[in-house]
Amino acid sequence: MTSSLSSSSVEKPTEDSHPPVDLEAFRHQRSGLERGLERLALMVEGPLERWIAAPQLNPLYYSGTLSILLLAIVAVTGVYLFFFFGYGISESYRSVAIVESLLTGRTIRAIHRYASGALLLTSLIHAFRLFYMGRSRGPRWLAWVSGVGGTLLVFLAGVTGYWLVMDQRAQLLTQAALATLSALSARWGEAAAAYLVSIELSGESVGIMFALFAAHFVLFLILVAFLWIHVLRLQRPKILPAVYWLAAVAALMILAAVFVPAGLLPPADPQVQPGQIDFDPLFLFWLPAALSGQPLWVWGVLIVLTAGAAVIPWIKPRRAVEPPVIVTPANCTGCTLCAVDCPYKAINMVPRTDEHRHKFVAEVTPELCVSCGLCLASCEYEALTLGTQTAETLPQLVAFRIQQIRKTAPEQPIKIVFTCERHAAQGARGFIDQTRDVDGKLISVIAVPCVGSLQPNDLMRTLELGAVETKLIGCPLEDCAQREGNLWAHNRLTRERLPRLRREYAGAAIAASFPAPDDFANCVRRPTAEIAGAAPWTNGPEPEKLPRGLAVIKRLTPRHYAAAFVFLTVILIGQALVTRAPYTFGSRQGTIAQIVLLDPTRQIPVAASEGDTPLTLVLILNGKLVWMRALAPQELAAGQVAPIYAEVPVDAGSARAWLGVVSGHGDFTLVLSEQTLTLEPGQIARFAPVEELPADRHVR
């Protein structure tokens, strides 16, 4: 049976009646943190909205699809660079230098880097927007967790990408990795550092560079898998943005690459401390802290933040549990509209097993239902219920609101406004619990989970129940908290989607607007709001063919595209310029003394130890002891002493250096290295046993 359009079907409230089930119980009660973050975001976005003046051209609304587009650009440019990449510490740098010397290679390499930075930036913006919209909990947990994991993978892939170049930036990354290993275990850090020295001395670095490249490539493959999981539960996922975004992003990436080339730092040099480098705060923000002696604190904070973000879906604020949609099979005609309209694949049509004449019936998967209510608007047969909200709940609530207003203002015209939970949490917050007089009309606002949950019948009934005007206020197009709710509502009222607004209501006082959530008060005063629709290359329906006051689709002008392009330019090229910020790590005034013994058992013969006499490995500069390490003769004899590696800051200048072993009783001395040299500022001076030592190196 269909819902009647007559107000006589709505039970009239009596003088002593209580309000029916309030729909506010079914809208998503977001936490104070989420509301506060959205309020802050809206303050920043307000000038941008006014500048662009076309909601579907706001780049922030496309952070998700722009991320996928940038990922595709990273993949394509990465494939090109792969064919020129050489393996080996020196060979890797040389291959990048060759690419950088060619215009095409230099441009593609810069695009690869800047698209990677933009990808991380848009991913963070996308996550931030989803969080404050409350789209991280309940059935959306899979998309949220995979998004957090994907963002982490973008970050790690970017770090390994910088590492592959083997320049001074990669040298600093290596130092940070060694510092982290040393903080976890001094033995691990020392062994890893000694291993790198052995690779340097042997020149056999193909394996380690291939492993680093493999890690970079595998991270990308896992990222693609996470992207697939991210959209797995979405119906009609938006994979790529419109063609004008593709053209704009490609043009900006090329411009940034041509006019702000990525450049190439000097190669990694184990004998020189890196000085000033081009610092990328997006991928390398952690590097200064990691090199300052607190690497575990840095990684601890990053791990806690990532884990905290991943568990957000299970940290519920104090609010009522959102009820899933329930199907009444006896009323279902199997029309499939609800299954088609559901953005989250929560409704499927299955064969009927009863005696009903229709072949199919709707079936809800509660684990996938986000309680957005969009399916309610698609069903005209009272077959769907959201918790205790039925087809009659809304008109009953409208009738109650009108009756309460009539008690104090029997003659004043009443305007009923329906809005979504997002507006109710922001600009409409002060309208929800009180009636306001706006331009001679008493305004009563009713919040619903999403404006897409309203049938055109609901608006028509509102007029029949005594309101002189009714208005629907939802999220901006392309920025709906329920993905497609505002678009479905718009298309139903413009008779482009079932169920449609009836033709006889084409001249009724029904309006629709889709402003930003902080623009609610201004929007209430406007009888209509001209918006840009989902198809900006066409005019859409002619305004005179639409019901009076409805939002209409207008053709976008070059001015709108230019404004959006300027903002996108600031974001994309701005982050490219930020990656070229000069930064100096540490001080290059002093020198680092590097002590290395790759094979202590061979380099310190047990015969020199004289039994159990304790030994000490020392480095003396200009007669001053600067470093020492105790050695156990028994461990040397058993070959149990791991490679020795240490770094000690020393003063620059002329130095007489002595590296050797002395006994605890001073009865003998083993000279490993003895030299006079000049230590330059910023130098890394390596002290190691000479390859061929004289037979009389034991001095008794």
C-alpha positions in Angstrom: 0.0 0.0 0.0 1.3 3.5 -0.8 1.5 6.4 1.6 -1.4 8.7 1.3 -0.7 12.3 0.4 -3.6 13.7 2.3 -3.1 15.3 5.7 -6.2 13.4 6.9 -4.0 10.3 7.2 -1.9 11.9 9.9 -3.2 11.6 13.4 -3.9 15.1 14.7 -2.2 15.9 18.0 -4.4 16.8 20.9 -3.9 19.6 23.4 -2.3 17.2 25.8 -0.4 15.0 23.3 3.4 14.5 23.6 5.7 14.8 20.6 6.1 11.6 18.6 9.4 9.9 18.3 11.8 12.7 17.8 14.0 12.3 14.6 16.9 13.9 16.5 17.3 10.5 18.2 18.2 9.1 14.8 20.7 11.7 13.6 24.4 11.0 14.2 25.4 12.6 17.5 29.0 13.6 16.8 31.5 14.2 19.6 32.5 17.6 20.8 35.9 17.1 19.3 34.4 16.3 15.9 32.1 19.3 16.0 35.0 21.6 17.1 37.3 20.4 14.3 34.6 20.9 11.7 33.9 24.4 13.0 37.6 25.2 12.7 37.7 23.7 9.2 34.7 25.8 8.1 36.3 29.0 9.3 39.2 28.2 7.0 37.0 27.1 4.1 34.6 30.0 4.3 36.8 32.5 2.3 37.5 29.7 -0.2 33.8 29.0 -0.7 33.1 32.6 -1.4 36.1 32.9 -3.7 35.2 29.8 -5.8 31.4 30.3 -5.6 30.8 26.8 -6.9 30.7 24.0 -4.4 31.6 21.2 -6.8 34.8 23.0 -7.7 36.1 23.1 -4.1 39.3 21.0 -4.3 38.9 20.0 -0.6 35.7 18.2 -1.5 37.7 16.0 -3.8 40.5 15.1 -1.5 39.7 11.3 -1.9 39.6 11.2 -5.7 42.5 13.6 -6.0 44.5 11.2 -3.9 43.8 8.3 -6.3 44.7 10.5 -9.3 48.0 11.5 -7.7 48.7 7.9 -6.9 48.2 7.1 -10.5 50.6 9.9 -11.5 53.2 8.5 -9.0 52.8 5.0 -10.5 53.2 6.1 -14.1 56.3 8.3 -13.4 57.7 5.6 -11.1 57.6 3.1 -13.9 59.5 5.5 -16.2 62.2 6.1 -13.5 62.5 2.4 -12.8 64.0 1.7 -16.3 66.8 4.1 -15.6 67.6 3.1 -12.0 70.9 1.5 -11.2 71.7 -0.7 -8.3 74.6 0.0 -6.0 75.3 3.0 -3.7 77.4 4.8 -6.3 75.5 3.4 -9.3 72.2 4.5 -7.9 73.3 8.1 -7.5 74.9 8.1 -10.9 71.7 6.8 -12.6 69.7 9.5 -10.8 72.3 12.1 -11.9 71.9 11.0 -15.5 68.1 11.3 -15.3 68.5 14.7 -13.8 70.7 15.9 -16.6 68.0 15.3 -19.2 65.0 17.6 -19.5 62.5 14.8 -19.8 64.0 12.8 -17.0 64.4 15.8 -14.8 60.7 16.8 -15.4 59.3 13.3 -14.7 61.5 12.9 -11.6 60.2 16.2 -10.2 56.6 15.2 -11.0 57.1 11.9 -9.2 58.4 13.7 -6.1 55.8 16.5 -6.0 52.9 14.1 -6.8 54.1 11.9 -3.9 54.1 14.9 -1.5 50.7 16.1 -2.8 49.4 12.5 -2.3 50.4 12.5 1.4 48.9 15.9 1.8 45.5 15.1 0.2 45.4 11.8 2.1 45.7 13.6 5.4 43.1 16.2 4.4 40.7 13.4 3.3 41.2 11.6 6.7 40.7 14.8 8.6 37.4 15.6 6.8 36.1 12.1 7.2 36.9 12.2 10.9 35.1 15.4 11.7 32.1 14.3 9.6 31.8 11.2 11.8 32.5 8.9 8.9 35.0 6.7 10.8 32.8 4.6 13.0 30.4 1.7 12.8 30.3 -0.1 9.5 32.7 2.4 8.1 35.6 1.0 10.2 37.0 -1.0 7.3 37.4 2.0 5.1 38.8 4.1 7.9 41.4 1.5 9.1 42.5 0.8 5.5 42.8 4.6 4.9 45.0 5.0 8.0 47.1 2.1 6.8 47.3 3.5 3.3 48.4 6.9 4.5 51.1 5.3 6.6 52.2 3.3 3.5 52.4 6.6 1.5 54.7 8.0 4.1 57.0 5.0 4.3 57.1 4.8 0.5 58.1 8.4 0.3 60.9 7.9 2.9 62.3 4.9 1.0 62.1 6.9 -2.2 64.3 9.6 -0.8 66.7 6.9 0.4 67.1 5.4 -3.1 68.8 8.5 -4.4 71.9 7.9 -2.2 72.6 11.6 -1.7 73.3 13.5 1.5 69.6 13.3 2.4 69.9 9.5 2.1 73.0 9.6 4.3 71.1 11.4 7.0 68.3 8.8 6.7 70.9 6.1 7.2 72.3 7.8 10.3 68.7 8.1 11.7 68.1 4.4 11.1 71.4 3.5 12.8 70.5 5.8 15.7 67.2 4.0 16.1 68.8 0.6 16.0 71.4 1.7 18.6 68.7 3.1 20.9 66.9 -0.3 20.7 70.1 -2.3 21.1 73.7 -1.0 21.1 74.8 -4.3 19.6 72.3 -4.1 16.7 73.3 -0.5 15.9 77.0 -1.4 16.0 76.6 -4.5 13.8 74.5 -2.6 11.2 77.0 0.3 11.1 79.9 -2.2 10.7 78.0 -4.0 8.0 77.6 -0.8 6.0 81.2 0.0 6.3 82.1 -3.5 5.0 79.8 -2.9 2.0 81.5 0.4 1.4 85.0 -1.1 1.5 84.1 -4.1 -0.7 82.0 -2.1 -3.2 79.4 -4.9 -3.2 76.3 -2.8 -2.5 74.0 -4.1 -5.3 72.2 -6.4 -2.9 71.3 -3.8 -0.3 70.2 -1.3 -2.9 68.0 -3.9 -4.6 66.5 -4.7 -1.2 65.7 -1.0 -0.7 64.1 -0.7 -4.1 62.1 -3.9 -3.5 60.8 -2.4 -0.2 59.8 0.8 -2.1 58.0 -1.2 -4.7 56.3 -3.7 -2.3 55.0 -0.7 -0.2 53.3 0.6 -3.4 51.7 -2.8 -4.1 50.4 -3.0 -0.6 49.1 0.5 -0.9 47.1 -0.4 -4.0 45.6 -3.4 -2.1 44.6 -1.1 0.8 43.0 1.2 -1.7 40.9 -1.7 -3.0 39.9 -2.5 0.6 39.1 1.2 1.2 36.3 1.3 -1.4 35.2 -2.4 -1.0 32.0 -1.5 0.9 31.1 1.4 -1.2 28.5 1.3 -4.0 29.5 3.6 -6.9 32.9 4.5 -5.5 34.4 7.6 -6.9 37.7 6.5 -8.2 38.9 9.4 -10.3 37.7 13.0 -10.3 36.2 14.8 -13.3 38.3 15.4 -16.4 38.9 19.1 -15.5 40.6 18.1 -12.2 42.8 15.6 -14.1 43.8 18.4 -16.6 44.4 20.9 -13.8 46.5 18.5 -11.6 48.6 17.3 -14.6 49.2 20.9 -15.8 50.2 22.0 -12.3 52.6 19.1 -11.8 54.3 19.8 -15.1 54.6 23.5 -14.2 56.0 22.7 -10.8 58.5 20.2 -12.3 59.7 22.7 -15.0 60.0 25.8 -12.9 60.9 24.2 -9.5 63.0 21.2 -10.4 63.7 18.6 -7.7 67.4 19.1 -8.0 70.1 16.7 -6.7 72.2 17.0 -3.6 75.8 15.9 -3.4 76.3 12.2 -3.1 76.5 10.4 0.2 80.1 10.6 1.4 81.1 8.4 4.4 84.0 10.8 5.1 81.9 14.1 5.2 79.1 15.1 7.5 76.0 16.3 5.5 75.4 20.0 5.9 72.6 22.1 4.5 70.0 20.1 2.5 66.7 20.6 0.9 64.4 19.5 3.7 60.9 18.0 3.0 58.7 18.5 6.1 56.0 16.2 4.8 58.1 13.0 4.7 61.2 14.0 6.8 59.6 16.0 9.7 60.8 13.4 12.1 64.4 13.5 11.0 65.8 16.3 13.1 64.4 14.8 16.3 65.7 11.3 15.3 69.2 12.7 14.8 69.2 14.7 18.0 69.5 11.6 20.2 65.9 10.8 20.8 64.9 8.4 18.0 62.8 6.1 20.2 60.7 9.0 21.4 60.1 10.1 17.8 59.0 6.6 16.6 57.1 6.0 19.8 55.0 9.1 19.2 54.4 8.2 15.6 53.4 4.6 16.5 51.0 5.8 19.2 49.4 8.4 16.9 49.0 5.8 14.1 47.6 3.2 16.4 45.3 5.8 18.0 43.9 6.8 14.6 43.4 3.2 13.7 41.3 2.4 16.8 39.0 5.5 16.4 36.1 3.4 15.1 35.9 1.6 18.4 36.2 4.7 20.6 32.6 5.7 20.8 31.4 9.0 22.2 28.4 9.1 24.6 25.5 8.8 22.2 22.7 6.5 21.4 23.4 3.5 19.2 22.3 4.2 15.6 19.6 1.8 14.7 19.9 -0.1 11.4 17.2 -0.2 8.8 14.5 -2.9 9.1 12.5 -4.4 6.3 8.8 -5.2 6.5 8.6 -8.0 3.8 4.8 -7.9 3.6 5.0 -4.3 2.3 8.0 -4.7 -0.1 7.2 -4.8 -3.8 10.7 -5.7 -4.9 11.2 -2.5 -6.9 14.9 -2.5 -6.1 15.0 1.3 -5.6 16.3 1.0 -2.0 19.1 -1.3 -3.1 20.1 1.0 -5.9 20.1 4.1 -3.7 22.0 2.7 -0.8 25.6 4.0 -0.9 27.1 1.3 1.3 25.8 -2.0 -0.2 23.7 -2.6 2.9 20.6 -3.7 1.0 20.3 -6.6 -1.5 17.4 -7.9 -3.4 16.9 -11.7 -2.7 14.2 -14.1 -4.1 11.1 -14.3 -2.0 10.2 -17.4 -0.1 6.6 -16.5 0.8 3.4 -16.4 -1.2 3.8 -12.8 -2.2 3.2 -12.0 -5.8 6.5 -10.1 -6.2 9.6 -12.0 -7.0 12.1 -10.2 -4.8 12.3 -8.7 -1.4 14.8 -6.3 0.2 17.2 -7.8 2.7 19.4 -5.6 5.0 22.9 -6.5 6.1 23.0 -4.7 9.5 26.8 -4.9 9.6 27.0 -2.6 6.6 24.1 -0.2 7.4 25.3 3.2 8.6 21.7 4.4 9.4 21.9 7.2 6.9 18.2 6.7 5.9 18.7 7.2 2.2 16.7 4.1 1.5 13.7 5.4 3.4 13.2 8.1 0.7 13.3 5.6 -2.1 10.5 3.5 -0.7 6.9 4.7 -1.1 5.4 1.5 0.3 6.2 1.8 4.0 8.5 -1.3 3.8 11.5 0.2 5.6 11.9 1.4 9.1 14.9 3.2 10.7 14.7 2.0 14.3 11.2 3.2 15.3 11.0 5.8 12.6 8.3 4.9 10.2 6.7 6.7 7.2 4.3 8.4 9.6 6.8 9.6 12.2 7.9 12.7 10.2 4.4 14.0 9.4 3.3 13.4 13.0 6.3 15.4 14.2 5.5 18.2 11.7 1.9 18.3 12.9 3.0 18.4 16.5 5.5 21.3 15.8 2.8 23.3 13.9 0.3 22.7 16.8 2.8 24.0 19.4 3.5 27.1 17.3 -0.2 27.8 16.8 -0.8 28.0 20.6 1.2 31.2 20.8 1.0 32.6 17.3 -2.3 31.3 15.7 -2.1 33.7 12.7 1.6 34.0 11.9 2.8 32.0 8.8 5.0 28.9 9.6 8.0 27.7 7.6 9.3 24.2 8.3 12.9 23.6 7.5 14.4 20.1 7.2 18.1 19.8 7.6 20.8 17.1 7.9 22.7 16.1 11.0 25.8 18.0 9.8 24.0 21.3 9.6 22.3 20.5 12.9 25.7 20.2 14.6 26.9 23.5 13.2 24.9 26.5 11.8 21.4 25.0 12.6 22.4 24.2 16.2 20.6 27.3 17.6 17.5 26.6 15.6 16.8 23.1 16.6 15.1 23.6 20.0 13.4 26.9 19.4 11.1 28.7 16.9 12.5 31.8 15.4 10.8 34.7 13.6 12.6 35.4 10.4 11.2 38.0 8.0 7.7 37.6 9.4 7.7 33.8 9.3 8.1 31.5 12.3 10.9 29.0 11.4 10.8 25.5 12.9 13.8 23.3 12.1 13.6 19.5 12.1 16.9 17.5 11.9 17.0 14.2 10.0 20.0 11.8 9.5 20.3 13.1 5.9 18.2 15.2 3.6 18.4 12.2 1.2 16.2 10.4 3.7 13.2 12.7 2.9 10.7 11.7 0.3 9.1 14.4 -1.9 5.9 13.3 -0.2 7.2 14.5 3.2 7.6 18.0 1.8 4.2 18.0 0.2 2.6 16.7 3.4 4.2 19.5 5.4 2.3 22.1 3.2 -0.9 20.2 3.7 -0.5 20.2 7.4 -0.5 24.0 7.6 3.0 25.3 6.7 3.1 28.1 4.2 6.6 27.1 3.0 8.9 24.2 3.5 12.6 24.1 2.8 15.3 21.4 2.6 18.8 22.4 3.5 21.6 19.8 3.0 25.4 19.6 2.6 27.1 21.1 -0.4 27.2 19.0 -3.5 30.2 16.6 -3.5 30.5 17.0 0.3 27.6 15.1 1.7 28.3 13.3 4.9 26.3 10.3 3.5 28.1 10.5 0.1 25.0 10.8 -2.2 22.2 12.0 0.0 22.1 15.6 -1.2 22.3 14.6 -4.8 19.5 12.1 -4.5 17.3 14.7 -2.7 18.1 17.3 -5.4 17.3 14.9 -8.2 14.0 13.7 -6.7 12.8 17.3 -6.3 13.8 18.1 -9.9 12.0 15.0 -11.1 15.2 13.3 -12.3 15.1 10.4 -9.9 12.4 8.1 -8.4 10.4 8.8 -6.4 9.7 12.1 -8.0 8.0 15.2 -6.8 4.4 15.2 -8.2 3.8 17.6 -11.1 0.9 19.4 -9.4 3.4 20.6 -6.8 5.6 22.4 -9.4 4.3 25.8 -8.2 4.3 24.9 -4.5 6.4 26.8 -1.9 9.1 24.1 -1.7 12.7 25.2 -1.7 16.0 23.4 -1.5 19.5 24.7 -0.8 22.9 23.0 -0.2 25.2 25.5 1.5 28.2 25.0 3.8 27.2 23.9 7.3 28.1 27.3 8.8 25.9 29.2 6.3 22.6 27.8 7.6 21.3 31.1 9.1 21.7 33.0 5.9 20.3 30.1 3.8 17.1 30.0 5.9 16.3 33.6 4.9 16.8 32.9 1.2 13.9 31.5 -0.8 16.2 29.6 -3.0 19.9 29.1 -3.6 21.4 28.7 -7.0 24.0 25.8 -6.9 26.1 24.0 -9.4 25.0 20.5 -10.0 26.7 17.2 -10.6 27.2 17.8 -14.4 29.0 21.1 -14.7 29.4 20.8 -18.4 25.6 21.0 -19.0 22.8 23.3 -17.9 20.6 20.6 -16.7 16.8 21.2 -16.4 15.6 24.6 -17.3 14.6 26.7 -14.2 11.1 27.4 -15.4 10.4 23.7 -15.6 11.3 23.1 -11.9 9.1 23.8 -8.8 9.4 27.3 -7.5 12.3 27.9 -5.1 14.2 24.7 -6.0 17.9 24.9 -6.5 18.8 24.7 -10.1 21.9 23.6 -12.1 23.7 26.4 -13.7 26.6 26.4 -16.2 29.9 27.1 -14.6 31.8 30.0 -16.1 35.6 30.4 -16.7 35.7 32.5 -13.6 34.7 29.5 -11.4 37.3 27.3 -12.9 39.9 30.0 -12.6 39.2 30.5 -8.9 39.5 26.7 -8.2 42.6 26.5 -10.3 44.3 29.3 -8.3 43.5 27.6 -5.0 44.8 24.2 -6.3 47.9 26.0 -7.5 48.6 27.4 -4.1 48.2 23.9 -2.6 50.2 21.8 -5.1 53.0 24.2 -6.0 53.1 25.5 -2.4 54.0 22.0 -1.2 56.6 21.7 -4.0 58.3 24.8 -2.8 58.2 23.7 0.8 60.1 20.6 0.0 63.0 22.9 -1.2 63.3 24.6 2.2 67.0 24.7 3.3 67.8 23.1 6.6 71.2 22.4 8.3 71.5 19.3 10.5 73.9 19.6 13.4 77.1 21.6 13.4 79.9 21.2 10.9 82.4 22.9 13.1 83.8 19.8 14.6 84.9 16.4 13.4 83.6 12.9 13.9 86.1 10.2 14.8 84.9 6.8 13.5 86.4 3.7 15.0 86.0 0.5 13.0 87.2 -3.0 13.5 85.4 -5.4 11.2 87.2 -8.5 12.4 88.5 -8.0 16.0 89.5 -11.7 16.3 92.0 -11.4 13.4 93.0 -7.8 14.0 93.7 -8.4 17.7 95.6 -11.7 17.9 94.9 -13.7 21.0 98.6 -14.3 21.4 99.1 -10.7 22.5 96.6 -11.0 25.3 98.8 -13.2 27.5 96.0 -15.3 29.1 93.4 -13.6 31.1 95.0 -10.2 31.2 92.2 -7.6 30.7 92.5 -5.5 27.5 91.3 -2.1 26.5 90.9 -0.7 23.0 91.7 3.0 23.0 91.8 6.0 20.7 94.2 8.8 21.7 94.4 12.2 20.0 97.3 14.5 20.8 98.0 12.5 24.0 94.4 12.7 25.2 92.2 9.7 25.6 89.0 10.3 23.6 87.5 6.8 23.5 87.9 3.4 25.0 86.3 -0.1 24.9 87.0 -3.1 27.3 87.7 -6.4 25.6 87.6 -9.9 27.0 90.5 -12.1 25.9 88.5 -15.3 26.3 85.9 -13.9 23.9 88.6 -12.9 21.4 90.1 -16.4 21.6 86.7 -17.9 21.0 85.9 -15.6 18.1 82.9 -14.2 20.0 83.7 -10.5 19.6 81.3 -8.8 17.1 82.6 -6.1 14.8 83.4 -2.9 16.6 82.0 0.5 15.5 81.9 3.8 17.3 81.6 7.5 16.6 83.1 10.2 18.8 82.9 14.0 18.3 86.4 15.5 18.4 87.9 18.9 17.7 89.1 19.9 14.3 92.7 20.7 13.7 96.1 18.9 13.5 96.1 15.7 15.4 98.5 12.8 16.3 96.2 9.8 16.4 96.9 6.5 18.1 94.6 3.5 18.0 95.6 0.4 19.9 95.2 -2.1 22.7 96.7 -1.9 26.1 96.7 -4.5 28.9 95.1 -3.7 32.2 98.4 -4.1 33.9 100.3 -2.1 31.3 102.7 -4.9 30.5 102.2 -4.7 26.7 100.8 -2.5 24.0 99.3 -3.4 20.6 99.5 -0.7 18.0 96.7 -0.9 15.4 97.1 2.5 13.8 99.3 5.5 14.3 99.2 8.6 12.2 99.5 12.4 12.1 96.7 14.1 10.2 94.7 17.3 9.9 91.0 17.0 10.9 88.8 19.3 8.8 85.5 20.7 10.1 82.7 18.5 9.0 85.0 15.6 8.3 84.3 12.0 9.4 87.8 10.6 10.1 87.9 6.8 10.1 90.4 5.1 12.5 90.9 1.4 11.8 93.8 -1.1 11.9 96.0 -0.9 8.9 95.7 -3.8 6.5 99.3 -5.0 6.8 100.7 -4.7 10.3 104.4 -5.3 11.1 105.3 -8.5 13.0 106.7 -6.5 15.9 103.6 -4.5 16.6 103.5 -5.9 20.1 105.5 -3.6 22.4 106.3 -5.1 25.8 
